[in-house]
Amino acid sequence: MDAVESSKTHRLYLLLKERIQTGVLAPGDRLPGEPSLAATHGLSRVTVRRALDGLSRDGLVTRLPGAGTFVTEPNGRPPVVADLANMFAHLVAMGRASKVRLLSFAYVVPPPAIAAALGLGPGERTQASLRVRSFDDVPFSYLATHVPERIGVTYSEGDLANRPLLELLERSGVVADRAEQTISATLAGPDAAAALGVEIGSALIALTRVVRDGEGRGIEHLSALYRPDQHAFRMELVRAGDGEDRHWRPTTRLKVPAAHPNATGSEVNERPKTRQRRKP
């Protein structure tokens, strides 16, 4: 398939996918036939067939020979929801409720940007790992982590394959005190696409996080990629202050998932002690 034909296939795939996800095409609806789609969009039937094959591969449609292509019923499983306001508790709970596949485990000299973020000196190594987290055998996150070697030597490859990293860090005596993180969007490269079960070039949520201890030393650098159809970020806000000081601030909601990373168990609401001045 040449680049032009591939681009046309992808555009039709995205158009039909959007109509399914927004409810324009409801579960059980029959899509127009290949000749009709080809005529409507000015495409060849081969291009249309490839786009429909992509929708079928992603579980959005079912193709029945002689009957047509039908929108499938949703699987009923909600996406994993990360609570930004109570990040550390959520990370441990999610780690216990989901499954992890460890792709690599090694000690390396990290890239300069990661070394600087962790406050490492020249030549200092990190324990670097690649992991994929899944729920119900569906992958939702691709995680690349770097931990300073002095901390990484306290856990083994087997430990990391079976326990949440944050739990292993705190077992070593390190206490995660604060973190800085940024969230953006990116496109899936070949490795991430293969690990997450998506097409190369698919849209992904990108998160970078640096975790620090009470003295401000970097203890973990995380570069994470999430499937947007399987993962979402959530923050609950409340109004606070009076007059010119009226502003929004996050609540801290402690969640203890039962069987699913975003299932609500016991909850405790707290008000954060820190405060940001913002006008309404």
PyRosetta script that sets phi, psi and omega in degrees:
from pyrosetta import init, pose_from_sequence

init()
pose = pose_from_sequence("MDAVESSKTHRLYLLLKERIQTGVLAPGDRLPGEPSLAATHGLSRVTVRRALDGLSRDGLVTRLPGAGTFVTEPNGRPPVVADLANMFAHLVAMGRASKVRLLSFAYVVPPPAIAAALGLGPGERTQASLRVRSFDDVPFSYLATHVPERIGVTYSEGDLANRPLLELLERSGVVADRAEQTISATLAGPDAAAALGVEIGSALIALTRVVRDGEGRGIEHLSALYRPDQHAFRMELVRAGDGEDRHWRPTTRLKVPAAHPNATGSEVNERPKTRQRRKP")
pose.set_psi(1, 123.9)
pose.set_omega(1, 179.8)
pose.set_phi(2, -77.7)
pose.set_psi(2, 171.9)
pose.set_omega(2, -173.7)
pose.set_phi(3, -63.0)
pose.set_psi(3, -38.8)
pose.set_omega(3, -179.0)
pose.set_phi(4, -65.1)
pose.set_psi(4, -46.5)
pose.set_omega(4, -179.3)
pose.set_phi(5, -64.9)
pose.set_psi(5, -38.7)
pose.set_omega(5, 178.1)
pose.set_phi(6, -62.5)
pose.set_psi(6, -40.8)
pose.set_omega(6, 179.5)
pose.set_phi(7, -64.4)
pose.set_psi(7, -42.1)
pose.set_omega(7, 178.4)
pose.set_phi(8, -63.7)
pose.set_psi(8, -41.6)
pose.set_omega(8, 178.0)
pose.set_phi(9, -60.6)
pose.set_psi(9, -45.1)
pose.set_omega(9, -176.7)
pose.set_phi(10, -66.3)
pose.set_psi(10, -38.1)
pose.set_omega(10, 179.5)
pose.set_phi(11, -64.0)
pose.set_psi(11, -43.8)
pose.set_omega(11, 178.8)
pose.set_phi(12, -66.6)
pose.set_psi(12, -40.3)
pose.set_omega(12, 176.6)
pose.set_phi(13, -56.7)
pose.set_psi(13, -48.7)
pose.set_omega(13, -178.4)
pose.set_phi(14, -65.3)
pose.set_psi(14, -38.5)
pose.set_omega(14, 179.2)
pose.set_phi(15, -62.3)
pose.set_psi(15, -48.3)
pose.set_omega(15, -179.4)
pose.set_phi(16, -68.7)
pose.set_psi(16, -37.7)
pose.set_omega(16, 178.5)
pose.set_phi(17, -61.6)
pose.set_psi(17, -43.2)
pose.set_omega(17, 178.8)
pose.set_phi(18, -62.3)
pose.set_psi(18, -41.5)
pose.set_omega(18, 179.6)
pose.set_phi(19, -65.3)
pose.set_psi(19, -33.9)
pose.set_omega(19, 177.6)
pose.set_phi(20, -71.7)
pose.set_psi(20, -46.3)
pose.set_omega(20, -175.6)
pose.set_phi(21, -71.0)
pose.set_psi(21, -24.8)
pose.set_omega(21, 178.3)
pose.set_phi(22, -92.7)
pose.set_psi(22, -1.6)
pose.set_omega(22, 176.1)
pose.set_phi(23, 89.1)
pose.set_psi(23, 0.5)
pose.set_omega(23, 175.7)
pose.set_phi(24, -60.8)
pose.set_psi(24, -40.3)
pose.set_omega(24, 171.6)
pose.set_phi(25, -107.5)
pose.set_psi(25, 113.0)
pose.set_omega(25, -174.1)
pose.set_phi(26, -90.6)
pose.set_psi(26, 161.2)
pose.set_omega(26, 176.3)
pose.set_phi(27, -53.7)
pose.set_psi(27, 131.8)
pose.set_omega(27, -178.7)
pose.set_phi(28, 94.5)
pose.set_psi(28, -17.8)
pose.set_omega(28, 178.7)
pose.set_phi(29, -65.2)
pose.set_psi(29, 144.1)
pose.set_omega(29, 176.5)
pose.set_phi(30, -93.5)
pose.set_psi(30, 127.4)
pose.set_omega(30, 176.7)
pose.set_phi(31, -73.2)
pose.set_psi(31, 154.2)
pose.set_omega(31, 173.9)
pose.set_phi(32, -56.7)
pose.set_psi(32, 152.6)
pose.set_omega(32, 179.5)
pose.set_phi(33, -68.4)
pose.set_psi(33, 166.5)
pose.set_omega(33, -179.0)
pose.set_phi(34, -56.4)
pose.set_psi(34, -44.6)
pose.set_omega(34, 179.0)
pose.set_phi(35, -61.3)
pose.set_psi(35, -39.4)
pose.set_omega(35, -179.6)
pose.set_phi(36, -67.1)
pose.set_psi(36, -45.5)
pose.set_omega(36, 178.7)
pose.set_phi(37, -63.0)
pose.set_psi(37, -39.8)
pose.set_omega(37, 179.8)
pose.set_phi(38, -63.2)
pose.set_psi(38, -43.2)
pose.set_omega(38, -179.8)
pose.set_phi(39, -68.8)
pose.set_psi(39, -41.6)
pose.set_omega(39, -177.9)
pose.set_phi(40, -63.6)
pose.set_psi(40, -40.2)
pose.set_omega(40, -173.8)
pose.set_phi(41, -104.3)
pose.set_psi(41, 4.0)
pose.set_omega(41, 177.6)
pose.set_phi(42, 65.7)
pose.set_psi(42, 39.3)
pose.set_omega(42, -176.9)
pose.set_phi(43, -120.1)
pose.set_psi(43, 165.3)
pose.set_omega(43, 173.8)
pose.set_phi(44, -79.2)
pose.set_psi(44, 157.5)
pose.set_omega(44, 178.4)
pose.set_phi(45, -65.7)
pose.set_psi(45, -28.9)
pose.set_omega(45, 177.4)
pose.set_phi(46, -64.1)
pose.set_psi(46, -43.1)
pose.set_omega(46, 178.3)
pose.set_phi(47, -63.0)
pose.set_psi(47, -44.8)
pose.set_omega(47, 178.6)
pose.set_phi(48, -61.0)
pose.set_psi(48, -44.1)
pose.set_omega(48, -177.9)
pose.set_phi(49, -61.6)
pose.set_psi(49, -40.0)
pose.set_omega(49, 179.2)
pose.set_phi(50, -66.3)
pose.set_psi(50, -38.8)
pose.set_omega(50, 177.7)
pose.set_phi(51, -64.8)
pose.set_psi(51, -42.5)
pose.set_omega(51, 178.7)
pose.set_phi(52, -66.8)
pose.set_psi(52, -36.1)
pose.set_omega(52, 176.3)
pose.set_phi(53, -62.3)
pose.set_psi(53, -37.6)
pose.set_omega(53, 177.4)
pose.set_phi(54, -64.6)
pose.set_psi(54, -42.5)
pose.set_omega(54, 177.3)
pose.set_phi(55, -63.1)
pose.set_psi(55, -39.2)
pose.set_omega(55, 178.8)
pose.set_phi(56, -66.1)
pose.set_psi(56, -42.3)
pose.set_omega(56, 179.6)
pose.set_phi(57, -61.1)
pose.set_psi(57, -34.3)
pose.set_omega(57, -179.3)
pose.set_phi(58, -87.6)
pose.set_psi(58, 5.1)
pose.set_omega(58, 175.6)
pose.set_phi(59, 77.4)
pose.set_psi(59, 16.1)
pose.set_omega(59, -178.4)
pose.set_phi(60, -88.4)
pose.set_psi(60, -25.8)
pose.set_omega(60, 178.8)
pose.set_phi(61, -136.8)
pose.set_psi(61, 161.0)
pose.set_omega(61, 172.8)
pose.set_phi(62, -119.5)
pose.set_psi(62, 128.8)
pose.set_omega(62, -178.6)
pose.set_phi(63, -102.9)
pose.set_psi(63, 118.5)
pose.set_omega(63, -179.0)
pose.set_phi(64, -111.9)
pose.set_psi(64, 113.2)
pose.set_omega(64, -178.8)
pose.set_phi(65, -54.8)
pose.set_psi(65, 128.6)
pose.set_omega(65, 178.6)
pose.set_phi(66, 83.7)
pose.set_psi(66, -13.0)
pose.set_omega(66, -178.6)
pose.set_phi(67, -112.4)
pose.set_psi(67, -36.4)
pose.set_omega(67, 179.6)
pose.set_phi(68, 128.2)
pose.set_psi(68, -167.9)
pose.set_omega(68, -178.9)
pose.set_phi(69, -114.4)
pose.set_psi(69, 126.5)
pose.set_omega(69, -173.9)
pose.set_phi(70, -123.5)
pose.set_psi(70, 143.2)
pose.set_omega(70, 176.5)
pose.set_phi(71, -68.9)
pose.set_psi(71, 130.7)
pose.set_omega(71, -178.1)
pose.set_phi(72, -82.1)
pose.set_psi(72, 158.7)
pose.set_omega(72, 173.1)
pose.set_phi(73, -71.0)
pose.set_psi(73, 141.9)
pose.set_omega(73, 176.4)
pose.set_phi(74, -62.7)
pose.set_psi(74, 152.9)
pose.set_omega(74, -176.4)
pose.set_phi(75, -73.7)
pose.set_psi(75, -8.2)
pose.set_omega(75, 176.2)
pose.set_phi(76, 81.5)
pose.set_psi(76, -5.5)
pose.set_omega(76, -179.2)
pose.set_phi(77, -92.0)
pose.set_psi(77, 117.5)
pose.set_omega(77, -179.4)
pose.set_phi(78, -69.2)
pose.set_psi(78, 157.6)
pose.set_omega(78, 177.8)
pose.set_phi(79, -68.1)
pose.set_psi(79, 156.9)
pose.set_omega(79, 173.5)
pose.set_phi(80, -67.8)
pose.set_psi(80, 128.6)
pose.set_omega(80, -177.2)
pose.set_phi(81, -111.7)
pose.set_psi(81, 122.2)
pose.set_omega(81, 179.1)
pose.set_phi(82, -96.4)
pose.set_psi(82, 126.9)
pose.set_omega(82, 179.6)
pose.set_phi(83, -88.1)
pose.set_psi(83, 105.3)
pose.set_omega(83, -176.7)
pose.set_phi(84, -66.9)
pose.set_psi(84, -28.9)
pose.set_omega(84, -176.3)
pose.set_phi(85, -75.3)
pose.set_psi(85, -18.9)
pose.set_omega(85, -179.7)
pose.set_phi(86, -134.6)
pose.set_psi(86, 58.3)
pose.set_omega(86, -167.7)
pose.set_phi(87, -60.3)
pose.set_psi(87, -48.2)
pose.set_omega(87, -172.7)
pose.set_phi(88, -65.7)
pose.set_psi(88, -43.3)
pose.set_omega(88, 178.4)
pose.set_phi(89, -63.9)
pose.set_psi(89, -38.3)
pose.set_omega(89, 179.9)
pose.set_phi(90, -65.0)
pose.set_psi(90, -40.8)
pose.set_omega(90, -176.9)
pose.set_phi(91, -61.7)
pose.set_psi(91, -44.6)
pose.set_omega(91, 179.8)
pose.set_phi(92, -66.0)
pose.set_psi(92, -44.4)
pose.set_omega(92, -179.5)
pose.set_phi(93, -62.8)
pose.set_psi(93, -43.0)
pose.set_omega(93, 179.6)
pose.set_phi(94, -64.7)
pose.set_psi(94, -38.9)
pose.set_omega(94, 179.4)
pose.set_phi(95, -62.1)
pose.set_psi(95, -34.5)
pose.set_omega(95, -179.3)
pose.set_phi(96, -78.9)
pose.set_psi(96, -29.3)
pose.set_omega(96, -174.5)
pose.set_phi(97, -88.6)
pose.set_psi(97, -21.9)
pose.set_omega(97, -177.8)
pose.set_phi(98, -105.8)
pose.set_psi(98, 172.7)
pose.set_omega(98, 179.0)
pose.set_phi(99, -106.2)
pose.set_psi(99, 147.2)
pose.set_omega(99, -179.1)
pose.set_phi(100, -120.9)
pose.set_psi(100, 143.2)
pose.set_omega(100, 172.7)
pose.set_phi(101, -120.8)
pose.set_psi(101, 117.5)
pose.set_omega(101, -178.4)
pose.set_phi(102, -85.0)
pose.set_psi(102, 118.0)
pose.set_omega(102, -177.3)
pose.set_phi(103, -91.2)
pose.set_psi(103, -33.9)
pose.set_omega(103, 179.5)
pose.set_phi(104, -155.7)
pose.set_psi(104, 153.7)
pose.set_omega(104, -178.5)
pose.set_phi(105, -151.1)
pose.set_psi(105, 115.8)
pose.set_omega(105, -177.1)
pose.set_phi(106, -158.0)
pose.set_psi(106, 164.2)
pose.set_omega(106, 173.5)
pose.set_phi(107, -107.4)
pose.set_psi(107, 125.2)
pose.set_omega(107, -172.8)
pose.set_phi(108, -139.2)
pose.set_psi(108, 162.0)
pose.set_omega(108, 166.6)
pose.set_phi(109, -84.6)
pose.set_psi(109, 116.4)
pose.set_omega(109, -172.7)
pose.set_phi(110, -72.7)
pose.set_psi(110, 163.2)
pose.set_omega(110, 173.3)
pose.set_phi(111, -57.6)
pose.set_psi(111, 151.1)
pose.set_omega(111, -177.1)
pose.set_phi(112, -52.6)
pose.set_psi(112, -40.1)
pose.set_omega(112, -177.7)
pose.set_phi(113, -64.1)
pose.set_psi(113, -38.6)
pose.set_omega(113, 179.8)
pose.set_phi(114, -72.1)
pose.set_psi(114, -41.1)
pose.set_omega(114, 177.5)
pose.set_phi(115, -59.3)
pose.set_psi(115, -42.5)
pose.set_omega(115, 179.5)
pose.set_phi(116, -66.0)
pose.set_psi(116, -41.8)
pose.set_omega(116, -179.5)
pose.set_phi(117, -63.2)
pose.set_psi(117, -33.8)
pose.set_omega(117, -179.9)
pose.set_phi(118, -89.0)
pose.set_psi(118, -6.7)
pose.set_omega(118, -179.7)
pose.set_phi(119, 73.4)
pose.set_psi(119, 33.6)
pose.set_omega(119, -178.8)
pose.set_phi(120, -87.7)
pose.set_psi(120, 152.5)
pose.set_omega(120, 177.1)
pose.set_phi(121, -85.7)
pose.set_psi(121, 172.0)
pose.set_omega(121, 179.6)
pose.set_phi(122, -56.7)
pose.set_psi(122, 130.2)
pose.set_omega(122, 176.3)
pose.set_phi(123, 81.5)
pose.set_psi(123, -7.4)
pose.set_omega(123, 179.0)
pose.set_phi(124, -67.6)
pose.set_psi(124, 140.3)
pose.set_omega(124, -175.3)
pose.set_phi(125, -100.0)
pose.set_psi(125, 163.5)
pose.set_omega(125, 173.7)
pose.set_phi(126, -126.9)
pose.set_psi(126, 157.5)
pose.set_omega(126, 168.3)
pose.set_phi(127, -85.8)
pose.set_psi(127, 113.2)
pose.set_omega(127, -176.9)
pose.set_phi(128, -107.4)
pose.set_psi(128, 137.3)
pose.set_omega(128, -179.7)
pose.set_phi(129, -142.9)
pose.set_psi(129, 155.5)
pose.set_omega(129, 171.9)
pose.set_phi(130, -123.3)
pose.set_psi(130, 129.3)
pose.set_omega(130, -179.9)
pose.set_phi(131, -135.9)
pose.set_psi(131, 154.4)
pose.set_omega(131, 172.6)
pose.set_phi(132, -122.8)
pose.set_psi(132, 127.8)
pose.set_omega(132, 176.6)
pose.set_phi(133, -103.4)
pose.set_psi(133, 141.0)
pose.set_omega(133, -177.3)
pose.set_phi(134, -136.3)
pose.set_psi(134, 155.6)
pose.set_omega(134, 170.2)
pose.set_phi(135, -134.0)
pose.set_psi(135, 131.9)
pose.set_omega(135, -174.2)
pose.set_phi(136, 54.8)
pose.set_psi(136, 37.2)
pose.set_omega(136, 178.6)
pose.set_phi(137, 64.9)
pose.set_psi(137, 14.6)
pose.set_omega(137, 175.7)
pose.set_phi(138, -107.0)
pose.set_psi(138, 115.9)
pose.set_omega(138, -179.0)
pose.set_phi(139, -68.4)
pose.set_psi(139, 139.5)
pose.set_omega(139, 178.1)
pose.set_phi(140, -128.2)
pose.set_psi(140, -15.7)
pose.set_omega(140, 179.9)
pose.set_phi(141, -143.9)
pose.set_psi(141, 145.4)
pose.set_omega(141, 178.9)
pose.set_phi(142, -122.4)
pose.set_psi(142, 113.0)
pose.set_omega(142, -165.8)
pose.set_phi(143, -118.0)
pose.set_psi(143, 123.3)
pose.set_omega(143, 174.6)
pose.set_phi(144, -113.0)
pose.set_psi(144, 117.5)
pose.set_omega(144, -176.0)
pose.set_phi(145, -122.5)
pose.set_psi(145, 147.8)
pose.set_omega(145, 172.4)
pose.set_phi(146, -128.2)
pose.set_psi(146, 127.7)
pose.set_omega(146, 179.0)
pose.set_phi(147, -125.7)
pose.set_psi(147, 132.5)
pose.set_omega(147, 179.6)
pose.set_phi(148, -50.9)
pose.set_psi(148, 140.3)
pose.set_omega(148, -174.0)
pose.set_phi(149, -55.7)
pose.set_psi(149, -36.3)
pose.set_omega(149, -177.7)
pose.set_phi(150, -61.0)
pose.set_psi(150, -25.0)
pose.set_omega(150, 177.8)
pose.set_phi(151, -95.3)
pose.set_psi(151, -39.0)
pose.set_omega(151, -176.9)
pose.set_phi(152, -60.6)
pose.set_psi(152, -30.1)
pose.set_omega(152, -178.0)
pose.set_phi(153, -70.2)
pose.set_psi(153, -8.6)
pose.set_omega(153, -178.9)
pose.set_phi(154, -83.9)
pose.set_psi(154, -7.4)
pose.set_omega(154, 176.8)
pose.set_phi(155, -133.3)
pose.set_psi(155, 157.5)
pose.set_omega(155, -176.0)
pose.set_phi(156, -104.0)
pose.set_psi(156, 172.7)
pose.set_omega(156, 175.2)
pose.set_phi(157, -60.2)
pose.set_psi(157, -39.7)
pose.set_omega(157, 178.0)
pose.set_phi(158, -64.9)
pose.set_psi(158, -38.2)
pose.set_omega(158, 176.8)
pose.set_phi(159, -59.0)
pose.set_psi(159, -46.9)
pose.set_omega(159, -175.4)
pose.set_phi(160, -68.7)
pose.set_psi(160, -26.0)
pose.set_omega(160, 179.1)
pose.set_phi(161, -78.2)
pose.set_psi(161, -10.1)
pose.set_omega(161, -174.2)
pose.set_phi(162, -128.3)
pose.set_psi(162, -11.0)
pose.set_omega(162, -176.8)
pose.set_phi(163, -134.8)
pose.set_psi(163, 150.8)
pose.set_omega(163, 177.9)
pose.set_phi(164, -61.0)
pose.set_psi(164, 140.1)
pose.set_omega(164, -177.6)
pose.set_phi(165, -60.2)
pose.set_psi(165, -42.0)
pose.set_omega(165, -179.3)
pose.set_phi(166, -60.0)
pose.set_psi(166, -37.3)
pose.set_omega(166, 177.7)
pose.set_phi(167, -65.2)
pose.set_psi(167, -39.8)
pose.set_omega(167, 178.4)
pose.set_phi(168, -66.9)
pose.set_psi(168, -38.4)
pose.set_omega(168, 178.4)
pose.set_phi(169, -61.8)
pose.set_psi(169, -45.5)
pose.set_omega(169, -177.7)
pose.set_phi(170, -72.6)
pose.set_psi(170, -27.7)
pose.set_omega(170, 174.7)
pose.set_phi(171, -63.4)
pose.set_psi(171, -30.9)
pose.set_omega(171, -179.5)
pose.set_phi(172, -76.8)
pose.set_psi(172, -4.4)
pose.set_omega(172, -179.5)
pose.set_phi(173, 101.5)
pose.set_psi(173, -4.1)
pose.set_omega(173, 177.4)
pose.set_phi(174, -86.0)
pose.set_psi(174, 134.4)
pose.set_omega(174, 179.4)
pose.set_phi(175, -111.8)
pose.set_psi(175, 121.0)
pose.set_omega(175, 176.3)
pose.set_phi(176, -72.7)
pose.set_psi(176, 118.3)
pose.set_omega(176, -174.6)
pose.set_phi(177, -104.9)
pose.set_psi(177, -38.2)
pose.set_omega(177, -179.1)
pose.set_phi(178, -156.1)
pose.set_psi(178, 169.3)
pose.set_omega(178, -179.2)
pose.set_phi(179, -153.6)
pose.set_psi(179, 152.9)
pose.set_omega(179, 170.7)
pose.set_phi(180, -117.5)
pose.set_psi(180, 136.0)
pose.set_omega(180, 178.8)
pose.set_phi(181, -145.0)
pose.set_psi(181, 150.3)
pose.set_omega(181, 175.6)
pose.set_phi(182, -125.7)
pose.set_psi(182, 145.5)
pose.set_omega(182, -179.9)
pose.set_phi(183, -124.9)
pose.set_psi(183, 131.5)
pose.set_omega(183, 179.2)
pose.set_phi(184, -146.2)
pose.set_psi(184, -160.4)
pose.set_omega(184, 178.6)
pose.set_phi(185, -129.2)
pose.set_psi(185, 153.1)
pose.set_omega(185, 178.6)
pose.set_phi(186, -152.4)
pose.set_psi(186, 179.9)
pose.set_omega(186, 177.7)
pose.set_phi(187, -111.5)
pose.set_psi(187, 144.7)
pose.set_omega(187, -177.1)
pose.set_phi(188, -72.6)
pose.set_psi(188, 125.1)
pose.set_omega(188, 170.9)
pose.set_phi(189, -82.8)
pose.set_psi(189, 178.5)
pose.set_omega(189, -175.7)
pose.set_phi(190, -57.7)
pose.set_psi(190, -45.0)
pose.set_omega(190, -176.6)
pose.set_phi(191, -67.8)
pose.set_psi(191, -47.6)
pose.set_omega(191, -179.8)
pose.set_phi(192, -64.7)
pose.set_psi(192, -39.6)
pose.set_omega(192, 180.0)
pose.set_phi(193, -61.7)
pose.set_psi(193, -43.8)
pose.set_omega(193, 179.5)
pose.set_phi(194, -64.9)
pose.set_psi(194, -40.8)
pose.set_omega(194, -177.8)
pose.set_phi(195, -69.0)
pose.set_psi(195, -35.3)
pose.set_omega(195, -175.7)
pose.set_phi(196, -95.4)
pose.set_psi(196, -4.6)
pose.set_omega(196, 178.3)
pose.set_phi(197, 71.2)
pose.set_psi(197, 37.3)
pose.set_omega(197, 178.5)
pose.set_phi(198, -125.1)
pose.set_psi(198, 170.5)
pose.set_omega(198, 178.4)
pose.set_phi(199, -75.5)
pose.set_psi(199, 147.4)
pose.set_omega(199, 172.0)
pose.set_phi(200, -58.1)
pose.set_psi(200, 133.8)
pose.set_omega(200, -178.3)
pose.set_phi(201, 90.8)
pose.set_psi(201, -1.8)
pose.set_omega(201, 177.6)
pose.set_phi(202, -66.9)
pose.set_psi(202, 148.9)
pose.set_omega(202, 179.0)
pose.set_phi(203, -71.9)
pose.set_psi(203, 135.7)
pose.set_omega(203, 178.1)
pose.set_phi(204, -132.6)
pose.set_psi(204, 153.9)
pose.set_omega(204, 170.2)
pose.set_phi(205, -83.9)
pose.set_psi(205, 131.3)
pose.set_omega(205, 179.5)
pose.set_phi(206, -113.2)
pose.set_psi(206, 132.2)
pose.set_omega(206, 179.2)
pose.set_phi(207, -131.7)
pose.set_psi(207, 133.4)
pose.set_omega(207, 173.1)
pose.set_phi(208, -120.1)
pose.set_psi(208, 129.5)
pose.set_omega(208, -177.4)
pose.set_phi(209, -136.0)
pose.set_psi(209, 136.0)
pose.set_omega(209, 172.3)
pose.set_phi(210, -117.6)
pose.set_psi(210, 119.8)
pose.set_omega(210, -179.1)
pose.set_phi(211, -99.9)
pose.set_psi(211, 137.9)
pose.set_omega(211, -177.5)
pose.set_phi(212, -126.6)
pose.set_psi(212, 155.9)
pose.set_omega(212, 176.0)
pose.set_phi(213, -87.8)
pose.set_psi(213, -173.7)
pose.set_omega(213, -176.3)
pose.set_phi(214, -64.8)
pose.set_psi(214, -19.6)
pose.set_omega(214, 178.9)
pose.set_phi(215, -98.0)
pose.set_psi(215, 6.6)
pose.set_omega(215, 177.1)
pose.set_phi(216, 84.6)
pose.set_psi(216, 7.2)
pose.set_omega(216, 179.6)
pose.set_phi(217, -81.5)
pose.set_psi(217, 138.7)
pose.set_omega(217, 179.5)
pose.set_phi(218, -70.1)
pose.set_psi(218, 130.8)
pose.set_omega(218, 179.8)
pose.set_phi(219, -119.5)
pose.set_psi(219, -13.6)
pose.set_omega(219, 176.3)
pose.set_phi(220, -159.1)
pose.set_psi(220, 137.8)
pose.set_omega(220, 170.6)
pose.set_phi(221, -118.5)
pose.set_psi(221, 124.4)
pose.set_omega(221, -178.1)
pose.set_phi(222, -120.0)
pose.set_psi(222, 130.4)
pose.set_omega(222, 168.0)
pose.set_phi(223, -117.5)
pose.set_psi(223, 112.0)
pose.set_omega(223, -173.5)
pose.set_phi(224, -119.4)
pose.set_psi(224, 142.2)
pose.set_omega(224, 174.0)
pose.set_phi(225, -121.5)
pose.set_psi(225, 133.0)
pose.set_omega(225, -176.8)
pose.set_phi(226, -124.4)
pose.set_psi(226, 141.9)
pose.set_omega(226, 171.1)
pose.set_phi(227, -73.0)
pose.set_psi(227, 121.4)
pose.set_omega(227, -177.5)
pose.set_phi(228, -67.0)
pose.set_psi(228, -19.7)
pose.set_omega(228, 177.0)
pose.set_phi(229, -83.8)
pose.set_psi(229, -7.0)
pose.set_omega(229, -178.1)
pose.set_phi(230, -122.5)
pose.set_psi(230, -3.7)
pose.set_omega(230, -174.2)
pose.set_phi(231, -147.6)
pose.set_psi(231, 141.6)
pose.set_omega(231, 178.5)
pose.set_phi(232, -143.2)
pose.set_psi(232, 153.3)
pose.set_omega(232, 176.4)
pose.set_phi(233, -107.5)
pose.set_psi(233, 140.9)
pose.set_omega(233, -174.6)
pose.set_phi(234, -135.0)
pose.set_psi(234, 141.8)
pose.set_omega(234, 172.8)
pose.set_phi(235, -142.6)
pose.set_psi(235, 129.7)
pose.set_omega(235, 177.6)
pose.set_phi(236, -96.8)
pose.set_psi(236, 128.2)
pose.set_omega(236, -176.0)
pose.set_phi(237, -115.4)
pose.set_psi(237, 150.2)
pose.set_omega(237, 174.2)
pose.set_phi(238, -129.7)
pose.set_psi(238, 154.1)
pose.set_omega(238, 176.5)
pose.set_phi(239, -83.8)
pose.set_psi(239, 139.8)
pose.set_omega(239, -178.9)
pose.set_phi(240, -143.6)
pose.set_psi(240, 163.8)
pose.set_omega(240, 177.6)
pose.set_phi(241, 82.3)
pose.set_psi(241, 173.3)
pose.set_omega(241, -179.0)
pose.set_phi(242, -130.6)
pose.set_psi(242, 151.9)
pose.set_omega(242, 173.4)
pose.set_phi(243, 56.6)
pose.set_psi(243, -128.6)
pose.set_omega(243, -179.2)
pose.set_phi(244, -65.6)
pose.set_psi(244, -17.9)
pose.set_omega(244, -178.2)
pose.set_phi(245, -92.6)
pose.set_psi(245, 7.7)
pose.set_omega(245, -179.1)
pose.set_phi(246, -66.0)
pose.set_psi(246, 128.6)
pose.set_omega(246, -175.8)
pose.set_phi(247, -156.2)
pose.set_psi(247, 170.3)
pose.set_omega(247, 174.1)
pose.set_phi(248, -98.2)
pose.set_psi(248, 143.4)
pose.set_omega(248, 172.2)
pose.set_phi(249, -146.7)
pose.set_psi(249, 152.6)
pose.set_omega(249, -176.4)
pose.set_phi(250, -75.5)
pose.set_psi(250, 147.6)
pose.set_omega(250, 167.4)
pose.set_phi(251, -86.3)
pose.set_psi(251, 163.9)
pose.set_omega(251, 173.5)
pose.set_phi(252, -110.9)
pose.set_psi(252, 109.4)
pose.set_omega(252, -177.2)
pose.set_phi(253, -112.5)
pose.set_psi(253, 113.4)
pose.set_omega(253, -179.7)
pose.set_phi(254, -83.2)
pose.set_psi(254, 120.5)
pose.set_omega(254, -179.3)
pose.set_phi(255, -113.5)
pose.set_psi(255, 137.6)
pose.set_omega(255, 175.6)
pose.set_phi(256, -121.9)
pose.set_psi(256, 92.3)
pose.set_omega(256, -176.7)
pose.set_phi(257, -62.5)
pose.set_psi(257, 145.7)
pose.set_omega(257, 178.7)
pose.set_phi(258, -86.6)
pose.set_psi(258, -69.1)
pose.set_omega(258, -177.5)
pose.set_phi(259, -121.8)
pose.set_psi(259, -6.3)
pose.set_omega(259, -176.0)
pose.set_phi(260, -136.4)
pose.set_psi(260, 141.6)
pose.set_omega(260, -177.0)
pose.set_phi(261, -55.7)
pose.set_psi(261, -22.8)
pose.set_omega(261, 179.9)
pose.set_phi(262, -117.6)
pose.set_psi(262, 16.5)
pose.set_omega(262, 174.7)
pose.set_phi(263, -78.2)
pose.set_psi(263, 139.5)
pose.set_omega(263, -177.0)
pose.set_phi(264, -87.9)
pose.set_psi(264, 122.8)
pose.set_omega(264, 175.1)
pose.set_phi(265, -107.1)
pose.set_psi(265, -131.6)
pose.set_omega(265, 176.7)
pose.set_phi(266, -73.0)
pose.set_psi(266, 147.1)
pose.set_omega(266, -177.7)
pose.set_phi(267, -133.3)
pose.set_psi(267, 141.9)
pose.set_omega(267, 175.1)
pose.set_phi(268, -131.1)
pose.set_psi(268, 122.8)
pose.set_omega(268, 178.3)
pose.set_phi(269, -94.3)
pose.set_psi(269, 132.4)
pose.set_omega(269, 176.6)
pose.set_phi(270, -132.6)
pose.set_psi(270, 155.7)
pose.set_omega(270, 175.5)
pose.set_phi(271, -99.8)
pose.set_psi(271, 131.1)
pose.set_omega(271, 179.4)
pose.set_phi(272, -66.8)
pose.set_psi(272, 149.0)
pose.set_omega(272, -178.7)
pose.set_phi(273, -80.9)
pose.set_psi(273, -31.2)
pose.set_omega(273, -179.7)
pose.set_phi(274, -76.2)
pose.set_psi(274, 157.7)
pose.set_omega(274, -173.3)
pose.set_phi(275, -143.6)
pose.set_psi(275, 137.3)
pose.set_omega(275, 175.3)
pose.set_phi(276, -116.3)
pose.set_psi(276, 134.2)
pose.set_omega(276, 179.8)
pose.set_phi(277, -85.6)
pose.set_psi(277, 118.2)
pose.set_omega(277, 177.4)
pose.set_phi(278, -140.7)
pose.set_psi(278, 141.1)
pose.set_omega(278, 174.7)
pose.set_phi(279, -79.9)
pose.set_psi(279, 154.8)
pose.set_omega(279, 179.7)
pose.set_phi(280, -56.5)
pose.dump_pdb("model.pdb")
